[in-house]
Amino acid sequence: MSDDLPPDLPRLQALRVWHALWLERIDRKIAALRMREAERRQGERARPTAPEWIVELGIGDGRPPAELHTGDCYATGKRRRPVTRDEARRLLAAGLRACTHCRPDSELEVLE
């Protein structure tokens, strides 16, 4: 087996320092990635559950309800508030428009 390392002590010591620095750098990166993963898992555990039903609110005085969505609907606007299943059914029965994308009226079995 051929020995490709330098034959003298000063160069071997320089190589050892160089590799020790690289190992330290790699260890720091591993620790940072482990911490990031732990924080991500903790964030997932602490994240509040998504509401089942969302009322999109209108613009203006009192911000009246404008449309009902399921909690995971992608078409929900920025002005919104969560509602209970009973309130969602009541709002649909009162004539509130149901989202045509997520169809909360079908899920709530409140059809016209």
N, C-alpha and C positions, 0 to 999 in steps of 0.2 A: 504494500500500500504506500502510495507516495504521500509525503507530508508537504502540504502546500502552505503551512504556516511559516512565518519568518523565523530564522534561526537564532535571532538575538533577543535578549530579555527586554530592552526598552521598547521594541516594536510589539512584542507580545503583550506587554503591559498596556501599551496604547490601545491595542485591539480589545483588551479586556475592559478598559475604561469605556471605550466606544460602545461595546455591546452591553455593558452594564447600564449606560445612559439610555440605550434603546429599550432595554427591558423595563426600566423605570417608566419610560414614556408609554410603552405598551400597557403596563400595569395601571397607570393613571387612566388611560382610555377605557380599559376594561372596567375599572371602578366607576367611571362616569356613566358608561352604558348600563351597568347594573343598577346604578342609582336612578337613571332615567326610566328604566323598565319598572322598578319598584314604585316610582312616583306615578307612572301610567296606570299600573294595577290599582294603586290606592285611589287614584282619580276615578277609575271605573267603579270601584266599590262605593265611593262617596257621591257619585253622580245621582241626582234625584231621578226618579223614574219619570218617563214621559207621561203626560196626561192622556187619558183615553180620548177625550173630546176637547176641541178648541173652538172658541167663538172668535171669529175675526171681527174686529171692531171698526165701525165707520169713523168718518172724520166729522168734527163739529161738536156742538154743545151736547155733553153727556156721552159722546162716543157710542151711539146706539149699535147693537149687534147687526152685522151685515151678512155674515155667512157662517155656516157650521162646517167644521172639518173633523176628521179623525185625528188623533194625536200624532200620527206619523205622516201626515199629508205634506207633500213637498210644495203644494200651491198655497200654503198659508202665508198671509202677509205679516208685516212686522207688528201691527197693532192687534194684539190678541190676548185672550185670557183663557185659562182652563175652566172647564165646567164638568159637573157630574153627569152621569148617564141620565138621571131623572130630569135635570135641567135641560140637557140636550134634547130629550124627547119632548119636553114642554115647549121649548123654543121652536122646534120643527112643527109641532101641532099648532102653534100660534102663527105659522106662516113664514118663518125664517128660511131663507134660501139655503139649500144643501149644496155643498161643493160637488161639481160634476166630475171631478177627478177621483176623489176618494169615496164618494157615495155614502156618507154617514147615515142617510135616510134608509138605505138598504140594510146596513148593519144594525140599525136600531129598529128595523121593521116598522118604520113610520113612512108609509108610501101614500102618495096622493091618489 
